[in-house]
């Protein structure tokens, strides 16, 4: 029998290491992450104001307004009997113009 605890035959008396306590570390990491997430917009706005412009490039394009024919069609949608009377030719022309505009817009996006 050895005087060293790890070399003894009866290993059930060997000293055991305690598991490290991770609770405080996890709480501290979550708290730090939350504070950073809350402060990120403020930090970005400060950096953008110091840089004199937007820090991230924003690829935003504004679509041109639709032609008048589309506006007239939108207004005529709720009116009953539009296709029955004398306005039928005007509505058909507006429909053709609107379809042409939508086709041009979809082909330009490709």
N, C-alpha and C positions, 0 to 999 in steps of 0.2 A: 504494500500500500504506500502510495506516495503522499508526501506532505502537500503537494500542489492539488488544489481542488479540481482542476480540469483533468488530471490524470488518475483520479480515484476510480475505483470500480463502481462505487455507488454514485452514479451521476445525478441522482435526484436531489442531492444536496449541493449541487454546483450553483454558484451565484448566477442570477439571471439579470440581464440588462432590462431597464425599464423602457417602455415605448416612449419616444419623444412626444411631447405635448404639441400638437399641431393646431389646436383650436385658436390660441391667440395669434399665431402666424397667419392662419386663414382669415381671421377677422381683420387683421391689419392690412392684408393684401386687398380684401374686398373694400375696405374703407378707402384705401389709397386709390384704387381703381375708380370708385364712385366719385371721389373728389376731382380726379383728373378728368373724368367724363363730364362733370358739371362745369369745370373751368375751361374746357377745350373751346367752346364758342367764343368766350371772352378773350382768350389768348389769340385765337385766329383773327378776331376783329381788331385787336390791338396791332397785330403784325400787319394786317392789311392796311390799316391807317398809316402805319409807319412806312410801308412800302409804297404807298400812294396809289394803289390800285388793287384789283382783286388778286388774291394769292393763287387761287385755283382758276383755271380757264373754264369758263362756263360756255358750253356750246349751245346757246339759246338763239333760235331764229324765230322771228315773228312772221306768221303767215299773212299774206296780204288779204284784205277783206274780200269777201265774195262779190261777184258782180251784182248789179241791180236785178238781174233776172232771177237770181237765187233768192233775193230778198222778197221779190214779188211772189214767188212760189211759196215761200214760207208763210206769207200773209194770206195766200189763197187756200192754204191747206184746210183751215177750219171753216171756210165758207161753203155751205151746201149749195149744190147746183152750179158750180163754177164751170164745169165742162158742158153744161146743157145749153147755155145761152150764146150770146155774141162774143163772149170773151174766150171762147174755145181756141181760136187761132192764136191769140196772145199767149194763152197758157201753154199751148203746144210749142210755140217759139221759145218761151222761157224754159220749158223742159229741155229742149234741144240745146239751148245755150248753157244750161246748168250741167247737163251731161258732158258737153264739150269741155267745160271748165274743170269738172272733176277728172276727166280723162287726162287733160293737160297736167293737172296737179299730180296725179298718180304717176304719170310718165316722167315728170321732172324729178320726182323723188328717187327714181331708179338711176 
